């Protein structure tokens, strides 16, 4: 069992009365009740904890009051459904509350008279089905307390974002592999995102292609989505993106034998490169796209080294930065809105990379790649083995 928990700091601030999980408003109060592990803020990133879970896991919360009372305070806990809806709407995410078939915690707790805190309330999560790409969460909140005391709207709730580890074998792609789709896909897109995990074997030569998108401009002329390492005046360990009749380079200098998540998006006259979920660089361009095909690690005879790849996704929309970062370490549902090509590259054998969407845009290799004998854990793919 492995649990990685990213904790936010704890900050208690004045808030308005809250009779249930999802009310809000602000005013000064003399006393308040809140979840100690929550981190109240006007932004979500201080009200969540990310749990990467393997098997059955448990975590705990404590219910606290700012000032002790001379009587026991009985507290009811519940699940804040609208907190999830609000989060999804804010970040363009698609989290679902984990079924109570796999979730248990005491719905009542007590803060004893004269005390500031309840005992630990254990939140128990059983092993739940994975593989469908659905992102699950557990949004716990204070529903009520039997004392004349305010429930803090931010610190009165906390959401655990659950991530089942993404572990898979990966293909090693060389110049004789060249996975390519067939036919003309005909995906008209005024905005798009292309993303995936890449691990380069070396940077000893120029012009090593990673993604080659066969595109045309519906308004006339030729277009492309071409992502490579190096160019005539570009260091070989720097990524270059060519699209919309222009090009730009990454600020990141990549390291060999290291996994990176890269994502390129385009919308509203701007193309952006993200590396490991963070914006790296961008270019103002104006273009329209008819996306007809995709080749991995190939462009003519240029590609001549080994790269490992995984989880390649092509979207007919520009993903928000938070969405890219949120989903880069896990699978996503194959029927996600705007996803028209999804190659997990987890077959473990053979010469075909299957498209998980219903479009059937499979990529076939000229020659079968070599496959890793081990599974990469994309929770932290560069972690050293203990």
Secondary structure by P-SEA (a helix, b strand, c coil): cbbbbbbbbbbbbbbcccccccbbbbbbbccccccccccccccccccbbbbbcccccccbbbbbbcccccbbbbbbbbbbaaaaaaaaaaccccccccccccccccccccccccccccccbbbbbccccccccbbbbbbbbbccccccccccccccbbbbbbbccbbbbbbbcccccccccccccccccccccccbbbbbccccccccccbbbbcccccbbbbbbccccccccccccbbbbbcccccccccccccccbbbbbbbbbcccbbbbbcccccccbbbbbbcccccccccccccccccbbbbccbbbbbcccccaaaaaaccccccccccccccbbbcccccccccccccccccbbbbbccccccccccccccccccccc
